[in-house]
């Protein structure tokens, strides 16, 4: 999730793109049906994994000793995952009381029925990035790794276990980003128009997509939409450099782990199960505004819980 290279500089257009994507994630959870939901779900999850693969080309992660890489991934992804699972458990207790034991919450996590819905993404990202690094170190051949990814993408549609199939599919997204990073970094007005048209077309002709449930519809249409949507978002990230998008992109991990509990609490307070276009828009604006102080609190007082350096570490 960190868009940072070895000299601690950041790739701003990737941050912009991630900012757009995390806002899409929130929108997709606000509008649980309808055209907006259908359009966003074409690409928003695949794009995050493809970007993860792209970033391997901009750092020395693949050349570092595995132990040090594993330690960093545990700190940057696994520790936040555990924290957000605890947060999800607390939100459950606030909503429903102590109707489930601590062991029940632990079992949910271990059985991949995460207490905080979006945490499945962090788990898959952690496993797939580690798997990619291991395979890269063993093979060091883009074409062979690409062949492995194709095989896993095909197998993912045949495996009945939801988590295993997601791990296979999302691994292939990471490989696509890693191998074709130059394609995703090139931009022109034709690419914008074509990518947008393909995303809309895929949303119209394919069934409703949901990677978390492995509902992909037509696999070919799904992949076209995923690649076209990622290309479109990255182009928008290059063309549209707004500080607010970059801010949300830099803090997308915090938003990923906190927006769903926030939405659940809002729904509980206003006793609404689903939102109209207007009420959903207002809730969306409310959530992204409330995320600002949440982000500040994490970065200022609890950076270690979201994979960031403490103020003392930054000064060393």
Secondary structure as the mmCIF struct_conf table of DSSP 4:
data_model
#
loop_
_struct_conf.conf_type_id
_struct_conf.id
_struct_conf.beg_label_comp_id
_struct_conf.beg_label_asym_id
_struct_conf.beg_label_seq_id
_struct_conf.end_label_comp_id
_struct_conf.end_label_asym_id
_struct_conf.end_label_seq_id
STRN STRN1 UNK A 4 UNK A 4
TURN_TY1_P TURN_TY1_P1 UNK A 6 UNK A 7
BEND BEND1 UNK A 8 UNK A 8
STRN STRN2 UNK A 10 UNK A 10
HELX_RH_AL_P HELX_RH_AL_P1 UNK A 12 UNK A 30
BEND BEND2 UNK A 33 UNK A 33
HELX_RH_AL_P HELX_RH_AL_P2 UNK A 34 UNK A 40
TURN_TY1_P TURN_TY1_P2 UNK A 41 UNK A 43
HELX_RH_AL_P HELX_RH_AL_P3 UNK A 44 UNK A 55
HELX_RH_3T_P HELX_RH_3T_P1 UNK A 56 UNK A 58
BEND BEND3 UNK A 59 UNK A 60
HELX_RH_3T_P HELX_RH_3T_P2 UNK A 61 UNK A 63
BEND BEND4 UNK A 64 UNK A 64
HELX_RH_AL_P HELX_RH_AL_P4 UNK A 66 UNK A 73
HELX_RH_PI_P HELX_RH_PI_P1 UNK A 74 UNK A 78
HELX_RH_AL_P HELX_RH_AL_P5 UNK A 79 UNK A 96
BEND BEND5 UNK A 98 UNK A 98
BEND BEND6 UNK A 100 UNK A 100
HELX_RH_AL_P HELX_RH_AL_P6 UNK A 102 UNK A 110
TURN_TY1_P TURN_TY1_P3 UNK A 111 UNK A 112
BEND BEND7 UNK A 115 UNK A 116
TURN_TY1_P TURN_TY1_P4 UNK A 117 UNK A 118
HELX_RH_AL_P HELX_RH_AL_P7 UNK A 119 UNK A 139
HELX_RH_AL_P HELX_RH_AL_P8 UNK A 142 UNK A 156
TURN_TY1_P TURN_TY1_P5 UNK A 157 UNK A 158
HELX_RH_AL_P HELX_RH_AL_P9 UNK A 162 UNK A 179
TURN_TY1_P TURN_TY1_P6 UNK A 180 UNK A 180
HELX_RH_AL_P HELX_RH_AL_P10 UNK A 181 UNK A 185
HELX_RH_AL_P HELX_RH_AL_P11 UNK A 189 UNK A 205
BEND BEND8 UNK A 206 UNK A 206
HELX_LH_PP_P HELX_LH_PP_P1 UNK A 207 UNK A 209
STRN STRN3 UNK A 210 UNK A 210
HELX_RH_3T_P HELX_RH_3T_P3 UNK A 211 UNK A 213
TURN_TY1_P TURN_TY1_P7 UNK A 214 UNK A 214
STRN STRN4 UNK A 215 UNK A 215
BEND BEND9 UNK A 217 UNK A 218
HELX_RH_AL_P HELX_RH_AL_P12 UNK A 219 UNK A 239
HELX_RH_AL_P HELX_RH_AL_P13 UNK A 243 UNK A 250
TURN_TY1_P TURN_TY1_P8 UNK A 251 UNK A 251
HELX_RH_AL_P HELX_RH_AL_P14 UNK A 252 UNK A 270
TURN_TY1_P TURN_TY1_P9 UNK A 271 UNK A 271
BEND BEND10 UNK A 273 UNK A 274
HELX_RH_AL_P HELX_RH_AL_P15 UNK A 277 UNK A 301
HELX_RH_3T_P HELX_RH_3T_P4 UNK A 303 UNK A 306
TURN_TY1_P TURN_TY1_P10 UNK A 307 UNK A 307
HELX_RH_AL_P HELX_RH_AL_P16 UNK A 311 UNK A 315
#
